[in-house]
Amino acid sequence: MECLRFALLFNGSSLERWQLRCVDHLEESAKLTGVILSADSPNSPTKASGSGLMRLYARSVGSKGRVDVTKRFANMRRFYGAESVEPRDLDFILKLGARSIPMGVERATRYGVWYFQHETEGDLLPFFREVYDGEDVTEAALLSHGGPGGETVIMEQGYFRTEKRSYVESRSRVLDSIAEWPARVCRRLAREPGDATLRTAGTVRPGRSDCYPQLLRFWARIARRRLEFASERLFRHAQWNIGVLPISVGALLRPGNYSDSSIEWFPLDGRERFLADPFGIVCDETIHVLCEFFEYRGGKGHICTLAYAHHRFTTQPEPAIELPVHMSYPFLVEDAGRIYCIPETCGAEEVALFRAVEFPRKWSKVAVLVEHFGGVDPTVFRHDGRWWLMCTEKGPGSFRGQPLPARPAYLIIRGRSGLDRRTSHRLRMASSLVLLQNPDAASLE
């Protein structure tokens, strides 16, 4: 594969820690050939505004994350502005920090100047507005300016759950995830050079109205949200149940074709336990259901089975698969006359395959499909003669009852894809797509 050449555009002395990780990721797949020095942009009206307390808070948060990189890049070739860079001498330039792009510097590149959208918006603190206003998601994007097409295009874009109770945590979650984006684009270009590889679906976010946050109001909102969260944890908890809706999938998709009263719910007693993630297989006019069985006292789920026939549940939950770690989402697959289950066992850092010995109550673990990988909600399907697994990768610090923060907007493709690569890259339904085996394999095992 072609090794791309790039230069950094920054102030030459310091980088934020996430920016340094970004460079580290890049240097694994591209060659850093120089540094283009550029002074920080003058304060915009938005940056200059805000209370004195707000500016002090911004400096406090920002100073903790900066690293002096003078020694690291001391022997690196240095450019002063666009004039000293030869045309097409670089594949791309990565701009880091809130600074302007020198006029004409993109002519030195094949793929333009790459930059993160939040570093151009002039906010006092990046991604602060989403926490301040209590927005559900935070958007981030990696853009390219002045590439082969001459316009600004989106190369990577993602939406992350906003941590409404902590700005620092919310900001770190986004920055930790986007730090690898330039390296990801670089690997795509190395495989498939060309302007079309840069582009992804999406639109560049228009300029937003100025935000003038007040620090005391911000802390009041954070305190209120934390109290509300503590109250929820102390006095309320999630209560799930499973049911059967006796209509076809096609009818379910048409509005107004069913009502909640049509659902046959399992008669769950008490609030000390719940059932969730049901999957079923029909045998002899009986739906055998496998689902998660969770007891709050034990704090760990396992896979249970129960039966549904003649418009009612005919058995109580019975144990089916139990492990020392939490289990849920028992995805069922029928293949070559056998029944398999691929449950979520992210606590074991693996995605495992179980085969029914005496369906539905007795199972045997027959393979580990993906090792050293905390796959959440693993979903298997067959396409073009191959088995594929879709799942979300377990994120650091995640816990039950909260959405997982890790890479919600992207697909990782391992192996040669049977899907269109550009289409599959933009799917929002999972964060990992793993090729399980070769096209000649006759069965899942």
Sequence and secondary structure as in RCSB ss.txt:
>XXXX:A:sequence
MECLRFALLFNGSSLERWQLRCVDHLEESAKLTGVILSADSPNSPTKASGSGLMRLYARSVGSKGRVDVTKRFAN
MRRFYGAESVEPRDLDFILKLGARSIPMGVERATRYGVWYFQHETEGDLLPFFREVYDGEDVTEAALLSHGGPGG
ETVIMEQGYFRTEKRSYVESRSRVLDSIAEWPARVCRRLAREPGDATLRTAGTVRPGRSDCYPQLLRFWARIARR
RLEFASERLFRHAQWNIGVLPISVGALLRPGNYSDSSIEWFPLDGRERFLADPFGIVCDETIHVLCEFFEYRGGK
GHICTLAYAHHRFTTQPEPAIELPVHMSYPFLVEDAGRIYCIPETCGAEEVALFRAVEFPRKWSKVAVLVEHFGG
VDPTVFRHDGRWWLMCTEKGPGSFRGQPLPARPAYLIIRGRSGLDRRTSHRLRMASSLVLLQNPDAASLE
>XXXX:A:secstr
   EEEEEEE SSEEEHHHHHHHHHHTTTEEEEEEEE       HHHH S HHHHHHHHHHHHHTEEE TTTTTT
S EEESSTTS TT BSEEEE SS    TTGGGGBSS EEEEGGGGS  SSTTHHHHHTT SEEEEEEEEESSTTS
S EEEEEEEEE  TT HHHHHHHHHHHHTTHHHHHHHHHHHS SHHHH  S             HHHHHHHHHHH
HHHHHHHHHH       EE  S HHHHTSTTS  GGG EE    SSSEEEEEEEEEEETTEEEEEEEEEETTTTE
EEEEEEEEETTEE S  EEEE  SS  EEEEEEEETTEEEEEEE GGGTEEEEEEEEETTTEEEEEEEEEES  E
EEEEEEEETTEEEEEEEE  TT  TTS   S TT   EES  SS HHHHHT SS SEEEE S TT  S  
